[in-house]
């Protein structure tokens, strides 16, 4: 029972960190709506750099933006591949929560390899004469969405007609902030991680209190909480349970050490699935020191969270090509780092 309670607390802390980071990124994206397109227009190296930077930001938002840019003809196929290579999905938030220094190093490498791989991918499809998709009218941004979040009239209007969702979210955010301060969530003692978590939570509370009703329902409730947060919590919980139980009842450490090549192959193969969850197991294994950095890197290169799903709805062929190139680059780079002792 103590094990389950401890894992539950860890999972709640991870989920809270993921929520605050996802909310901040989504909020920034909506507030600066219309600016992103201007950033990516330009020569190919600029496309590789921007798409890889967006991909290396935690979560799937960068990948979604890259797909939107690609199908609108703003970036090349190679830039899309580079962006997907740089993307590590929602697990990026978990890594930041558990091993922040290693996470930042990983994101930097994914950014660099994304740029290089993007350039190589465009060269490869040109040599092989592979045709990719053309410009279309796919649209992923809510048109006419209110972005003046700091209007006094809008805030007053929100509270004159309180919705049940706003009551739940505002009350929940307030209670969670108090729980973090009291040490019920996160670290019991005051350290840098606790301070960062508290600051992020206070900012999130401020966003929840002031945003319009549409943003509250569509972005925070329906998207972040229902589509991402529940899944992140469940995958975190069961992944930690798997690793902790393996330590306590099985010789998981011995098995991994004796079959490291098999574990590495499994990591990249599972990463093909357009879902963040399976990657969580390898994040936890790395955080526990059971697998080397090279396997985490290879898995991160191949997997792209939910980033591939919008592209699948538009072009299955291009999705397969992106995944195939990601798999090849992931195996080559991961094996190279493994042989170098990482």
C-alpha positions as CSV (number, residue, x, y, z in Angstrom):
1,X,0.0,0.0,0.0
2,X,2.9,2.4,0.8
3,X,4.3,1.7,-2.6
4,X,1.0,2.5,-4.4
5,X,0.6,5.7,-2.3
6,X,4.2,6.8,-3.1
7,X,3.7,6.1,-6.8
8,X,0.4,7.9,-6.8
9,X,2.0,11.0,-5.3
10,X,4.8,10.9,-7.8
11,X,2.3,10.6,-10.7
12,X,0.2,13.5,-9.4
13,X,3.4,15.7,-9.2
14,X,4.4,14.7,-12.7
15,X,0.9,15.3,-14.1
16,X,0.7,18.7,-12.4
17,X,4.1,19.7,-13.8
18,X,2.9,18.6,-17.3
19,X,-0.3,20.5,-17.0
20,X,1.4,23.8,-16.0
21,X,3.9,23.5,-18.8
22,X,1.3,22.5,-21.4
23,X,-0.9,25.4,-20.3
24,X,1.8,28.0,-20.6
25,X,2.9,26.8,-24.1
26,X,-0.7,26.7,-25.3
27,X,-1.5,30.1,-23.8
28,X,1.5,31.6,-25.5
29,X,0.6,30.1,-28.8
30,X,-2.9,31.5,-28.7
31,X,-1.9,34.9,-27.5
32,X,0.7,35.2,-30.3
33,X,-1.7,33.8,-33.0
34,X,-0.7,34.7,-36.5
35,X,2.9,35.4,-35.7
36,X,4.2,31.8,-36.2
37,X,3.7,31.8,-39.9
38,X,6.0,34.8,-40.4
39,X,8.8,33.1,-38.5
40,X,9.1,30.1,-40.8
41,X,9.0,31.8,-44.2
42,X,12.4,31.9,-45.7
43,X,15.2,29.7,-46.9
44,X,15.5,26.0,-46.1
45,X,18.0,26.3,-43.3
46,X,15.7,28.7,-41.6
47,X,12.9,26.2,-42.0
48,X,15.1,23.4,-40.5
49,X,16.1,25.6,-37.6
50,X,12.6,26.8,-36.8
51,X,10.9,23.4,-37.2
52,X,13.5,21.7,-35.1
53,X,13.2,24.4,-32.4
54,X,9.4,24.0,-32.3
55,X,9.8,20.2,-32.2
56,X,12.3,20.3,-29.3
57,X,9.9,22.3,-27.2
58,X,8.2,20.1,-24.6
59,X,4.9,18.5,-25.7
60,X,3.2,18.0,-29.0
61,X,2.2,21.6,-29.8
62,X,5.4,22.2,-31.8
63,X,4.8,19.0,-33.9
64,X,1.2,20.1,-34.6
65,X,2.5,23.5,-35.8
66,X,5.0,21.9,-38.0
67,X,2.4,19.7,-39.6
68,X,0.2,22.7,-40.2
69,X,3.2,24.6,-41.8
70,X,4.0,21.6,-44.0
71,X,0.5,21.1,-45.4
72,X,0.3,24.8,-46.0
73,X,3.5,24.7,-48.0
74,X,5.5,26.8,-45.6
75,X,8.2,24.2,-44.8
76,X,9.7,21.4,-46.8
77,X,9.3,17.6,-46.2
78,X,12.8,17.5,-44.7
79,X,12.0,20.3,-42.3
80,X,8.9,18.3,-41.2
81,X,11.1,15.2,-40.6
82,X,13.6,17.3,-38.6
83,X,10.8,18.7,-36.5
84,X,9.5,15.2,-35.8
85,X,12.9,14.0,-34.9
86,X,13.3,16.9,-32.4
87,X,9.9,16.1,-30.9
88,X,9.8,13.9,-27.8
89,X,6.1,14.3,-26.9
90,X,4.6,14.8,-23.5
91,X,7.4,12.7,-22.0
92,X,9.6,15.8,-22.3
93,X,7.6,17.4,-19.4
94,X,8.2,14.2,-17.4
95,X,11.9,14.3,-18.1
96,X,12.0,17.9,-17.0
97,X,10.3,17.0,-13.8
98,X,12.5,14.0,-13.0
99,X,16.0,14.7,-14.5
100,X,16.0,18.4,-15.6
101,X,19.7,18.6,-16.5
102,X,19.7,15.5,-18.7
103,X,16.4,16.6,-20.2
104,X,17.8,20.0,-21.4
105,X,20.9,18.2,-22.8
106,X,18.5,15.8,-24.7
107,X,16.4,18.6,-26.1
108,X,19.6,20.3,-27.3
109,X,20.8,17.2,-29.1
110,X,17.3,16.6,-30.6
111,X,17.3,20.2,-31.9
112,X,20.8,19.8,-33.5
113,X,20.0,16.3,-35.0
114,X,16.6,17.7,-36.2
115,X,18.4,20.4,-38.3
116,X,20.9,17.9,-39.7
117,X,18.4,15.2,-40.4
118,X,16.0,17.7,-42.0
119,X,18.7,18.7,-44.5
120,X,19.6,15.0,-45.2
121,X,16.0,14.0,-45.6
122,X,15.4,16.6,-48.4
123,X,18.6,15.4,-50.1
124,X,17.4,11.8,-49.8
125,X,13.9,12.3,-51.3
126,X,15.4,14.4,-54.1
127,X,18.0,11.7,-55.0
128,X,15.3,8.9,-54.8
129,X,12.8,11.1,-56.6
130,X,10.1,10.6,-53.9
131,X,7.0,12.7,-54.3
132,X,5.6,14.2,-51.2
133,X,2.4,16.1,-50.5
134,X,1.5,19.6,-51.9
135,X,-0.2,22.6,-50.4
136,X,-3.6,22.2,-49.0
137,X,-6.2,24.0,-46.9
138,X,-5.8,22.1,-43.6
139,X,-6.5,24.5,-40.7
140,X,-5.8,23.8,-37.1
141,X,-6.3,27.3,-35.5
142,X,-9.6,28.4,-34.2
143,X,-10.6,31.4,-36.3
144,X,-11.9,34.5,-34.6
145,X,-10.8,33.3,-31.2
146,X,-10.7,36.0,-28.5
147,X,-7.0,36.7,-27.6
148,X,-7.5,39.9,-25.5
149,X,-7.3,37.9,-22.3
150,X,-6.7,40.9,-20.0
151,X,-9.9,42.8,-20.8
152,X,-11.6,43.9,-17.5
153,X,-15.0,43.7,-19.2
154,X,-14.3,40.2,-20.3
155,X,-13.1,39.0,-16.9
156,X,-16.2,40.6,-15.2
157,X,-18.4,39.0,-17.7
158,X,-16.9,35.6,-16.9
159,X,-17.6,35.9,-13.2
160,X,-21.1,37.3,-13.6
161,X,-22.1,34.1,-15.4
162,X,-19.9,31.5,-13.6
163,X,-19.9,28.2,-15.4
164,X,-19.5,24.9,-13.6
165,X,-16.2,24.2,-15.4
166,X,-14.7,27.5,-14.2
167,X,-15.8,26.8,-10.6
168,X,-14.2,23.4,-10.8
169,X,-10.9,24.6,-12.4
170,X,-10.5,27.7,-10.2
171,X,-11.3,25.8,-7.0
172,X,-9.0,23.0,-8.1
173,X,-6.1,25.3,-9.0
174,X,-6.4,27.1,-5.7
175,X,-6.4,23.8,-3.7
176,X,-3.5,22.4,-5.6
177,X,-1.5,25.6,-5.0
178,X,-2.2,25.2,-1.3
179,X,-1.2,21.5,-1.5
180,X,2.1,22.3,-3.1
181,X,2.9,24.9,-0.4
182,X,2.0,22.4,2.4
183,X,4.1,19.7,0.8
184,X,1.2,17.4,0.0
185,X,2.1,17.5,-3.6
186,X,5.7,17.5,-4.7
187,X,8.6,17.8,-2.3
188,X,7.9,18.2,1.4
189,X,10.9,20.4,1.9
190,X,11.7,23.6,0.1
191,X,14.1,23.2,-2.8
192,X,14.5,24.5,-6.4
193,X,12.1,22.0,-7.9
194,X,9.4,22.9,-5.4
195,X,9.8,26.6,-5.9
196,X,9.6,26.1,-9.7
197,X,6.5,24.0,-9.4
198,X,4.9,26.5,-7.1
199,X,5.7,29.5,-9.4
200,X,4.4,27.6,-12.5
201,X,1.2,26.7,-10.6
202,X,0.6,30.3,-9.5
203,X,1.0,31.4,-13.1
204,X,-1.4,28.7,-14.2
205,X,-3.9,29.8,-11.6
206,X,-3.7,33.3,-12.9
207,X,-4.4,32.1,-16.5
208,X,-7.3,30.0,-15.4
209,X,-8.8,32.9,-13.5
210,X,-8.6,35.4,-16.3
211,X,-9.1,33.5,-19.6
212,X,-12.3,33.7,-21.6
213,X,-14.9,30.9,-21.4
214,X,-14.1,29.5,-24.8
215,X,-10.4,29.1,-24.0
216,X,-11.2,27.6,-20.6
217,X,-13.5,24.9,-22.1
218,X,-11.9,24.2,-25.5
219,X,-8.2,24.5,-24.6
220,X,-7.8,23.8,-20.9
221,X,-10.7,21.4,-20.2
222,X,-11.3,19.5,-23.4
223,X,-7.8,19.5,-24.8
224,X,-5.2,19.7,-22.0
225,X,-7.0,17.9,-19.2
226,X,-9.3,15.4,-21.0
227,X,-6.9,14.5,-23.9
228,X,-3.5,14.8,-22.3
229,X,-3.5,15.1,-18.5
230,X,-5.5,11.9,-17.7
231,X,-3.4,9.9,-20.1
232,X,-0.1,11.3,-18.8
233,X,-1.1,10.5,-15.2
234,X,-2.2,6.9,-16.0
235,X,0.9,6.2,-18.1
236,X,3.2,7.7,-15.4
237,X,1.5,5.7,-12.7
238,X,1.7,2.4,-14.4
239,X,5.2,3.0,-15.7
240,X,6.5,3.9,-12.2
241,X,4.6,0.9,-10.8
242,X,6.2,-1.4,-13.4
243,X,9.8,-0.1,-12.6
244,X,9.3,0.0,-8.8
245,X,7.7,-3.5,-8.7
246,X,10.6,-4.7,-11.0
247,X,13.1,-3.5,-8.4
248,X,11.2,-5.0,-5.5
249,X,10.1,-8.4,-6.8
250,X,11.9,-9.1,-10.1
251,X,15.5,-8.8,-11.1
252,X,14.7,-6.1,-13.6
253,X,18.1,-4.4,-13.3
254,X,19.9,-7.7,-14.1
255,X,17.6,-8.4,-17.1
256,X,18.1,-4.9,-18.6
257,X,21.9,-5.1,-18.1
258,X,22.1,-8.5,-19.7
259,X,19.8,-7.7,-22.7
260,X,20.6,-4.0,-23.3
261,X,20.6,-4.4,-27.1
262,X,17.2,-6.1,-27.0
263,X,15.9,-3.3,-24.8
264,X,17.3,-0.7,-27.2
265,X,15.6,-2.4,-30.2
266,X,12.3,-2.5,-28.3
267,X,12.6,1.1,-27.4
268,X,12.8,2.3,-31.1
269,X,10.2,-0.2,-32.3
270,X,7.6,0.9,-29.7
271,X,8.5,4.5,-30.6
272,X,6.9,4.0,-34.0
273,X,3.5,4.0,-32.4
274,X,1.9,7.5,-32.8
275,X,1.3,7.8,-29.0
276,X,3.4,9.2,-26.2
277,X,2.6,6.5,-23.6
278,X,4.9,3.6,-24.5
279,X,7.9,5.9,-24.4
280,X,7.2,6.7,-20.7
281,X,8.5,3.2,-19.7
282,X,12.0,4.1,-21.1
283,X,11.9,7.5,-19.5
284,X,11.3,5.9,-16.1
285,X,14.0,3.2,-16.8
286,X,16.5,6.0,-17.6
287,X,15.5,8.1,-14.6
288,X,16.2,5.0,-12.4
289,X,19.6,4.5,-14.1
290,X,18.7,1.2,-15.7
291,X,19.3,2.2,-19.4
292,X,21.9,4.4,-20.9
293,X,21.3,7.8,-22.4
294,X,21.8,6.4,-25.9
295,X,18.6,4.3,-25.7
296,X,16.6,7.2,-24.4
297,X,18.0,9.4,-27.3
298,X,17.1,6.8,-29.9
299,X,13.6,6.4,-28.6
300,X,13.1,10.1,-28.5
301,X,14.3,10.5,-32.1
302,X,11.9,7.9,-33.4
303,X,8.8,8.8,-31.3
304,X,6.9,12.0,-31.8
305,X,4.0,11.8,-29.4
306,X,0.7,12.7,-31.0
307,X,2.5,14.9,-33.5
308,X,2.0,12.4,-36.4
309,X,-1.8,12.1,-36.0
310,X,-2.8,15.3,-37.9
311,X,-0.5,14.2,-40.8
312,X,-2.0,10.7,-40.9
313,X,-5.4,12.3,-41.5
314,X,-3.9,14.1,-44.5
315,X,-1.3,11.8,-46.1
316,X,-0.6,8.2,-44.9
317,X,2.2,7.9,-47.4
318,X,4.0,11.0,-46.0
319,X,3.4,9.8,-42.5
320,X,5.1,6.4,-43.3
321,X,8.0,8.2,-45.0
322,X,8.5,10.4,-42.0
323,X,8.4,7.5,-39.6
324,X,10.8,5.4,-41.7
325,X,13.4,8.2,-41.8
326,X,12.9,8.8,-38.1
327,X,13.5,5.1,-37.5
328,X,16.7,5.0,-39.6
329,X,18.1,8.1,-38.0
330,X,17.2,6.9,-34.5
331,X,18.9,3.6,-34.9
332,X,22.1,5.1,-36.4
333,X,22.4,7.9,-33.9
334,X,21.4,5.8,-30.9
335,X,23.9,3.0,-31.9
336,X,26.6,5.6,-32.4
337,X,26.1,7.1,-28.9
338,X,25.9,3.6,-27.4
339,X,29.2,2.6,-29.0
340,X,30.7,5.8,-27.6
341,X,29.7,4.8,-24.1
342,X,26.7,7.0,-23.6
